[in-house]
Amino acid sequence: MPEYPTMPESPENAATSSARPEPILDVQNLTVAYGGVTAVAGVTFHVGPGELVGIIGPNGAGKSSTLLALAGAVRGKADRLTFEGTSLLGRKPEQIARSGFALVPEGHHIFGALSVSDNLRLGEVARHGKGRGKEGLAATREWVLELFPILREFLGRPAGLLSGGQQQQLAIARALLSEPRLLVLDEPSLGLSPTAIDTVFEAIAAVQRAGTAVLLVEQRAQQTVAAAARTHVLGEGRITMTLGPADATDAELLAKAYLGS
């Protein structure tokens, strides 16, 4: 595994990480419905400061709908839905993004006609730690480019010319440039080569070790369970099981959890 750089110190993060006992994200009885169809039916979980938490499950289980509700992109109902103690219910997506919550949706969603450099600048627009000034921004940008060195090589290239794995790295890098307290990833390995998948998972682990909390929705059950503090299994909009890292080697349990067999 390559050596990854240390994220530049943020006074804000240092001051709050030890002083906040409550979860950074607290989800209690979240429900999402489209018309008369319920996609998420009473999901409850939390993410602690600096934790990596996974969500797995088959297609149609409600994973993406859960993330979109957290980010304010679809309307959900909940007994409690808070980020750093502030309710997310009824807030606009741009307000949530500027609060230190960064979602990387499934499918990259980079701007192909813009250069890699310009895509990264868009991440800086939603930067949470603006009080750190230009020096803080430069330090974060350098850290991100050390984390994903291929992006430095292609800064002037149109982002649409990158490979799928490179575009995924760009999407994650752009989110990190907003200096989030919580990075939320929806299927980051989808459609990538084995080498690109390894790169993305190694980078996610480095981000979490640097102190950023991560909520990871993934199709690769074994890798997710092994990496996360806990992994929730979604089935038909409900959490059916919660697994720990020690369960990653139990093929029978993973099959039962993920496939319901």
C-alpha positions as CSV (number, residue, x, y, z in Angstrom):
1,M,0.0,0.0,0.0
2,P,1.4,3.4,-0.9
3,E,2.2,6.0,1.8
4,Y,-0.5,8.6,1.9
5,P,0.1,12.2,3.1
6,T,-1.2,13.6,6.3
7,M,-4.1,16.0,6.0
8,P,-3.2,19.5,7.0
9,E,-4.3,20.4,10.5
10,S,-7.5,22.4,10.9
11,P,-7.9,24.3,14.1
12,E,-11.7,23.9,13.8
13,N,-11.4,20.1,13.5
14,A,-8.9,19.9,16.3
15,A,-11.1,21.9,18.6
16,T,-14.3,20.0,18.0
17,S,-13.2,16.3,17.6
18,S,-12.6,15.7,21.3
19,A,-15.3,18.1,22.6
20,R,-18.3,16.6,20.8
21,P,-19.5,13.4,22.4
22,E,-22.6,13.0,20.1
23,P,-22.5,11.5,16.7
24,I,-21.5,13.7,13.8
25,L,-24.5,12.2,11.9
26,D,-27.5,10.9,13.7
27,V,-30.3,9.3,11.8
28,Q,-33.4,8.1,13.6
29,N,-36.3,6.4,11.8
30,L,-35.7,7.9,8.4
31,T,-38.4,7.3,5.8
32,V,-38.4,8.2,2.1
33,A,-41.3,7.6,-0.3
34,Y,-41.8,8.4,-3.9
35,G,-45.5,8.8,-4.5
36,G,-47.1,5.8,-2.9
37,V,-43.9,3.7,-3.0
38,T,-41.7,3.5,0.2
39,A,-38.0,3.4,-0.6
40,V,-36.7,3.8,2.9
41,A,-38.8,2.5,5.8
42,G,-37.5,3.6,9.2
43,V,-33.7,3.5,9.0
44,T,-31.7,4.3,12.1
45,F,-27.9,4.6,12.3
46,H,-25.2,7.0,13.3
47,V,-21.7,8.0,12.3
48,G,-19.3,9.1,15.0
49,P,-16.6,11.8,14.5
50,G,-13.8,10.3,12.4
51,E,-15.6,7.0,11.9
52,L,-15.9,5.0,8.7
53,V,-19.4,3.4,8.5
54,G,-20.6,1.2,5.7
55,I,-24.0,0.5,4.1
56,I,-24.4,-2.5,1.8
57,G,-27.4,-4.3,0.2
58,P,-28.8,-5.4,-3.1
59,N,-30.0,-3.0,-5.9
60,G,-33.3,-1.3,-4.9
61,A,-32.7,-1.7,-1.2
62,G,-32.9,2.1,-0.5
63,K,-29.2,2.9,-0.2
64,S,-29.0,5.8,-2.6
65,S,-32.4,7.1,-1.5
66,T,-31.0,7.2,2.1
67,L,-28.0,9.3,1.0
68,L,-30.1,11.6,-1.1
69,A,-32.4,12.3,1.8
70,L,-29.4,13.1,4.0
71,A,-28.1,15.5,1.4
72,G,-31.4,17.3,1.0
73,A,-31.8,16.1,-2.6
74,V,-35.1,14.2,-1.9
75,R,-37.6,14.8,0.9
76,G,-37.5,12.5,3.8
77,K,-39.2,12.2,7.2
78,A,-37.4,11.3,10.4
79,D,-37.7,11.4,14.2
80,R,-34.2,12.8,14.2
81,L,-31.9,13.7,11.3
82,T,-28.9,15.8,12.5
83,F,-25.5,16.7,11.3
84,E,-23.2,18.0,14.0
85,G,-26.3,18.6,16.2
86,T,-28.2,20.6,13.5
87,S,-31.3,19.2,11.9
88,L,-31.0,18.5,8.1
89,L,-34.8,18.3,7.7
90,G,-36.0,21.0,5.3
91,R,-32.6,22.3,4.5
92,K,-31.5,22.9,0.9
93,P,-28.7,20.8,-0.6
94,E,-26.4,23.8,-1.0
95,Q,-26.9,24.7,2.7
96,I,-26.0,21.2,3.7
97,A,-23.0,21.1,1.4
98,R,-21.6,24.3,2.9
99,S,-22.0,23.0,6.4
100,G,-19.3,20.4,6.0
101,F,-21.3,17.5,4.5
102,A,-19.9,16.3,1.1
103,L,-21.8,13.8,-1.0
104,V,-20.1,12.0,-4.0
105,P,-23.1,10.5,-5.8
106,E,-23.0,7.4,-7.9
107,G,-21.6,7.9,-11.4
108,H,-18.9,10.6,-10.7
109,H,-20.9,13.6,-11.9
110,I,-17.8,15.5,-13.0
111,F,-17.9,18.3,-15.6
112,G,-16.4,16.7,-18.6
113,A,-15.9,19.8,-20.7
114,L,-14.0,21.5,-17.9
115,S,-10.4,20.8,-17.1
116,V,-9.4,18.7,-14.1
117,S,-8.2,21.9,-12.4
118,D,-11.4,23.7,-13.0
119,N,-13.4,20.8,-11.6
120,L,-11.3,21.0,-8.4
121,R,-11.9,24.7,-8.1
122,L,-15.7,23.9,-8.0
123,G,-15.1,21.9,-4.9
124,E,-13.4,24.9,-3.3
125,V,-16.5,27.0,-3.8
126,A,-18.3,25.0,-1.1
127,R,-15.3,25.0,1.2
128,H,-16.3,24.5,4.8
129,G,-13.2,25.9,6.4
130,K,-13.0,29.3,4.7
131,G,-11.7,30.9,7.8
132,R,-8.4,29.2,7.3
133,G,-7.6,31.6,4.4
134,K,-5.6,31.1,1.2
135,E,-2.8,29.2,3.0
136,G,-5.2,26.7,4.4
137,L,-6.8,26.2,0.9
138,A,-3.4,25.7,-0.7
139,A,-2.4,23.1,1.9
140,T,-5.7,21.2,1.4
141,R,-5.2,21.3,-2.4
142,E,-1.7,20.0,-2.1
143,W,-2.8,17.2,0.2
144,V,-5.5,16.2,-2.2
145,L,-3.1,16.1,-5.2
146,E,-0.7,14.0,-3.1
147,L,-3.6,11.7,-2.3
148,F,-4.5,11.4,-6.0
149,P,-1.2,12.1,-7.9
150,I,-2.7,11.2,-11.3
151,L,-4.8,14.3,-11.1
152,R,-1.7,16.5,-10.8
153,E,-0.4,15.0,-14.0
154,F,-3.7,15.8,-15.8
155,L,-4.6,19.2,-14.3
156,G,-5.0,20.8,-17.7
157,R,-6.8,17.9,-19.4
158,P,-10.5,18.0,-20.0
159,A,-12.1,15.9,-17.3
160,G,-14.2,14.0,-19.8
161,L,-11.0,12.4,-21.2
162,L,-10.1,10.7,-18.0
163,S,-10.7,7.0,-17.4
164,G,-13.5,5.9,-15.2
165,G,-11.2,5.3,-12.3
166,Q,-9.5,8.7,-12.7
167,Q,-12.9,10.4,-12.9
168,Q,-13.9,8.8,-9.6
169,Q,-10.7,10.0,-8.0
170,L,-11.5,13.5,-9.3
171,A,-15.0,13.4,-7.9
172,I,-13.7,12.4,-4.5
173,A,-10.9,15.0,-4.7
174,R,-13.4,17.7,-5.5
175,A,-15.5,16.8,-2.5
176,L,-12.4,16.8,-0.2
177,L,-11.5,20.3,-1.4
178,S,-14.7,21.5,0.4
179,E,-12.9,20.4,3.6
180,P,-15.9,18.3,4.8
181,R,-16.3,16.9,8.3
182,L,-18.3,14.1,6.7
183,L,-17.6,12.5,3.3
184,V,-20.5,10.5,1.9
185,L,-19.7,8.1,-1.0
186,D,-22.3,6.3,-3.1
187,E,-20.9,3.2,-4.9
188,P,-17.4,4.7,-5.6
189,S,-16.1,1.4,-7.0
190,L,-19.0,0.8,-9.5
191,G,-17.7,0.0,-13.0
192,L,-14.0,0.4,-12.1
193,S,-11.0,-1.9,-12.8
194,P,-9.5,-3.9,-9.9
195,T,-6.5,-1.6,-9.8
196,A,-8.7,1.5,-9.7
197,I,-10.9,0.0,-7.0
198,D,-7.8,-0.6,-4.8
199,T,-6.7,3.0,-5.3
200,V,-10.1,4.3,-4.3
201,F,-10.4,2.1,-1.2
202,E,-6.8,3.0,-0.1
203,A,-7.6,6.7,-0.5
204,I,-10.9,6.3,1.5
205,A,-8.9,4.7,4.3
206,A,-6.4,7.5,4.2
207,V,-9.1,10.1,4.4
208,Q,-10.7,8.4,7.4
209,R,-7.3,8.1,9.1
210,A,-6.8,11.8,8.6
211,G,-9.8,12.4,10.8
212,T,-12.7,12.9,8.3
213,A,-15.8,10.8,9.0
214,V,-16.9,8.6,6.1
215,L,-20.2,7.1,5.2
216,L,-19.7,4.5,2.5
217,V,-22.4,2.9,0.4
218,E,-20.8,0.1,-1.6
219,Q,-21.5,-3.1,-3.6
220,R,-18.2,-4.7,-2.5
221,A,-19.4,-6.2,0.7
222,Q,-16.3,-7.9,2.0
223,Q,-14.0,-4.9,1.5
224,T,-16.6,-2.6,3.1
225,V,-17.2,-4.8,6.1
226,A,-13.4,-5.1,6.6
227,A,-12.8,-1.4,6.4
228,A,-15.7,0.0,8.4
229,A,-16.2,0.2,12.1
230,R,-19.7,-1.3,11.4
231,T,-21.6,-2.0,8.3
232,H,-25.4,-1.9,8.0
233,V,-27.2,-4.2,5.6
234,L,-30.2,-2.7,3.9
235,G,-33.0,-4.8,2.5
236,E,-36.3,-3.4,1.1
237,G,-35.6,-0.1,2.8
238,R,-34.8,-1.5,6.3
239,I,-31.6,-2.4,8.1
240,T,-31.7,-6.1,8.4
241,M,-28.3,-6.7,10.0
242,T,-25.2,-4.9,11.3
243,L,-21.8,-6.4,10.7
244,G,-18.3,-5.7,12.2
245,P,-14.8,-6.0,10.7
246,A,-14.5,-9.6,12.1
247,D,-17.4,-10.7,9.9
248,A,-15.5,-9.8,6.7
249,T,-14.1,-13.4,6.5
250,D,-17.4,-15.2,7.1
251,A,-18.5,-15.9,3.6
252,E,-21.7,-17.6,4.7
253,L,-22.7,-14.7,6.8
254,L,-22.0,-12.2,4.1
255,A,-24.0,-14.2,1.6
256,K,-27.0,-14.3,4.1
257,A,-26.6,-10.6,4.8
258,Y,-26.2,-9.4,1.3
259,L,-28.4,-11.9,-0.7
260,G,-30.8,-12.9,2.0
261,S,-30.0,-16.5,1.5
